[in-house]
Amino acid sequence: MRLTITHDVELRTAQPIRSAVFSLRLQPGDFDGQRIVDWTIDGGEEAKLAEPFSNGSGDRIRSLTLAGPVEAVKIQARGTVETRDLAGVVKGWRERARPAVFLRRTKATRADAAIEALAEAAAEPASSGLDVAHRLKAVLRERMIHEEGLPEEEKPHTAAEALGAGRGSLRDFAHILISAARTRGLPARYVLGYRHAEEEAETEALHAWAEIFIEGIGWIGFDAANDLSPTDAYVRLCSGLDAADADPFRFAYKGGEGAAVVAARLLVRRAEGAETPSPTRGQGQFQGIGGQSQSQG
């Protein structure tokens, strides 16, 4: 599938910013499941954008510097990506970090007794890490209600709180799945990206899911909230230990007060007349590994 993506982010402050430095993970990388046809990041005429580099997890990072004074910063990422369905398997992604790095607990993914019980239940009668991952995804979808747009005072802040509430956002589903997988000794990480929907509705938020490392296969994506693994409707952007660690928009500034992202606009479209790329040699061995592989195109 060929997807065109437009992602706008706007930052405003109460007082003008004298200077600012941004660390952006707003540029997808290439692997067997996606190929970047073209991609640009624009921070305006006054911004200086450095060449991209990759961190240990393989995410593409670009530094942007801006000299003020400015009261608003507008950054746009846009481009075209060709994708193909590998049933969630992240084959060909280049990274230096060892999977064991993603066994580390964070405040957001710390397991409580309920998450440990969920992980224990998913281990029987499973006979492999892949079985455990599938069962965790299925059990989680049965127990949780996917609900976006909760009032701030009702939003769970940790995986344990979300499971206790029985409802949550994409972030919460991913955090619970990550927490439970790590409890079973499976490295797991939080992933952000873009997702094409048939209605092509404009949104403010990136899509979120989890990836679990399975020995002998590698990293596999699991979108528990939608009960499937990433298909060719998904574009992988960046990852981290949890949602905070995977934040693609970080900045430091001098001057100004109360800097905050006040607006975001995200639109993912299927390119007119684009055909899904033909499967390449070896793709067949991955079909079905990631679970329900339903094309969104």
N, C-alpha and C positions, 0 to 999 in steps of 0.2 A: 504494500500500500504506500502511496506517496501522500504525505501530510504537509500542509503549510501551517506554520505556527507564528502567532504574533503575541508577544508577552510584554506588556508595558507596566512599569513600576514608577510611582511618584513619591518622592520624599519631601516633606515640608517641615519648616521650623518656625518657632515664634519670632526668633531674631535671625538676621542673616548669618550664614556660615562663612567663615573666613577661608577655610580650606577643608577638604575632605578626602579620605582614601577609602575606596570600596574594594572588597574582595568578593568577586562575583562567580558563582557557579551556575551560570545561565547559558552554558554552551554544551550541548550533548556530545558524547563521544561515539566513536565507531566501534561496533563489534558485529558478529555474524548476524545478529537480529536487527541491526539498524545501520544505515549509512547516511552520513550528512552530505546532502547535495550542495547546499549553500547555507551560510549562517553569518549573521552580523549582529554586533552589539553597538548601540549608539547612545552616548551620554551627552550629546550636544557639542556645539562648536568649541566650548572652553574645556572640555574633558580630554584627558590623555589616557588612552587605552593601551596597556602593555600586551605583548604577545602572550598567548595562552601557554600554560604549563600544567602538568598533571601531578596530583598529590599521590600519596601511597595507595589510595583506593582506586586510582585511575580516573578520578573526576577532573574535568577540565576547568581550570581556574584562570580568571583574568582580573588583573588589578586595574582599577580606574582611579585617577587622581583628578581633582577639580580645585581650581583656585577661585576664591570668591571675590567680593561678597555675593552670595546667592541666597534666596529664600526658598527656592524649590529646585529639586533635582529630578529630572525625568530620564529614565533609562529604558531603552527598548531593545529587546532581543527578538529576532525574527529570522525565519529561514524555512528550508524545505528538507524533509527527512524521508528516506525510503526505509520501510520496515518490512519484516517478514516474521511469520509466526513460528517460533521455536518452542512453543508450549512452556514458556517461562524460563527456559534454560539460557543463562547468560554465557554463551560460548564465544570465546575470542576476545573477551574484555581484558585489557592489559592493566595489571595492578601489581604492586610490590608487597602490599600488606598481606601477612599470613592470615588465613581464616580465623585462627585462634584469637586474634585481636578482637573479634566480634563476639567473644564469650563474655566480655567485660560488662558488668552491670552498671546501670546509671540510675539516678533517682526516678526517672520516668518509667524505667523498665524493671525495677526491683520486684521480685516475686513475693507474694504473700501466700498464706495457706491455700487460698482458693485457686490461685494460679498453679501452685504446685500440684494440687489435686487434679486440676484439668490436664496438666502435663502427664501425670501418672496414669490417668484414664486413657489418654491417647496412646500410651505405650503398649497397651494390651488390647487385642492380641497382635499388635504390630511386630514385625520381625526385622525391620530395617529403619534407618533414619528417614528414608523417603516415605515409608508407611506412616511413621510418626508425624511427619510434616503434613501429609494429606489429612490424617485424622484430626490434627490440631485445627487445620483450616475448616474442616467440616463441622466439628464440634463447636467451634467459636461462632460460626454462622448460625448454628441452631440456637445458641444461648443468647446472642447479642442482637439488638435492633440497631440497624444503621440509621443514624439520625444526625444530619448536619444542621448547622445554624442554631445550636442551643444557646440560650442566654448565658452571658459570661459567668454568672454566679452558679449555673448548673453544669458547666463544663468540667468533666473529669480532668485532673492534672497528671495522673499516673495510670499505668496499666491496671494496677490493683483497684483503683477507684472506678475505672471504667467497667471492669468486669463486675464489680459489686453493684453498680448502677444498672447493669444489663443493657446499656445502650451507649452509643458513642459515635464519633466521627471516623473517617478513614484513618486519621492519626491514631485514634484509640485502638482500632482493630489491629493496626500494625504493631503498636506497642505491646499489646497482649500476646500476639503471636510470637513476637521477638522474645518476650520474657519467658513464655512457656517453652519455646525451643531451646533457649539457653539453659533452662532448668534440666532439660534432657541431654545436655552436653552438645547441642547442635549450634554452631556459630550462626548468628542471625543479625541482619542489619536493616535499617530503615531507608527506604528509597523514595525519592521524589521524581516526578516526571510529568509528562503530558499524556492525556488520553482523549482519543477522538470518540465522540458520541454522535449518534445518528442525527440528533436535533441540532448539532453544531451551535449550541447555546454559548453565549459569552459568560465567563465566570471570573471569579477573583482568585481562586485557589488552584494550586498545583494538585495533581493526583498523588496519592501516597499508597505504598504497599510495603511488604516485607520480602526480603530474600533470605533463604536458608541454605547453608552449605551442606551438601550431601557428598560424602566420601565416594570417590569413583565417578562422580558426575560433575560436581562443581556447584556454583550458585544457581538457585532456582527461585523465581519470583512467585509469591503467593499473595493475591488480593483477596483477603478473607471477607471483606465487606461485600464484595461482588461474587464470592464463591467461585473464583476462577484464577488461573495463572495469566500473567500478561500475554497478550496476543499481538498481532501486528497493528492493533489500535493504540498501542502504548509506545511512548518514547521515553527512554531512560535518561535522566538528567544527572542526578548525584545521589550520594548515600552517606550514612553516618551511623553512629551507635544508637541514636534516637532522633526525634524530630528536631531538637535544638542543635544537635551536632551536624545535621544535614542541611541546616539553613543555607540557602543559596545566595542570600543578600546580607552581607555583613559590612559594617562601616565604622570609621572613627572620624571625628571632626573637631575643628577648633572654632570657637565662637558659636553663637546660636544657642537656643534653649529648646528643649523638648522635641528634638528631632524624632520623627516617626513616619513610617510608611502610611500614607493617608489614602492611597488609591492604587489599585492594581486592575489590570484588564488582560484577560487571557482568552484567546480564541484559537481553536484547533480545527482546521478544515481538511477535508479530503480534496486533493488537487483535481481539477477538472480533467476528465479524460485519462486519469492516471490508472495504470494497471498494476496489480500486485506483482512484484518481482518474481520471476520463476524460481522455484526451489533449487538450491544448489546441491551439488553432490554431498551426500552424507546427512542431509536434513532429516531423512526418514527415521534415523535412529533416535531422534529426540521427540518424535510425535508421541504425545500422551504422557510424557514423564512429569510434566507440570500439572497434570490434572485436566479439568475441563478446559479445552482450548476452543473457545468460541470466537470466531472472527466478528469484530464489531463493524466491519466495512461491508 
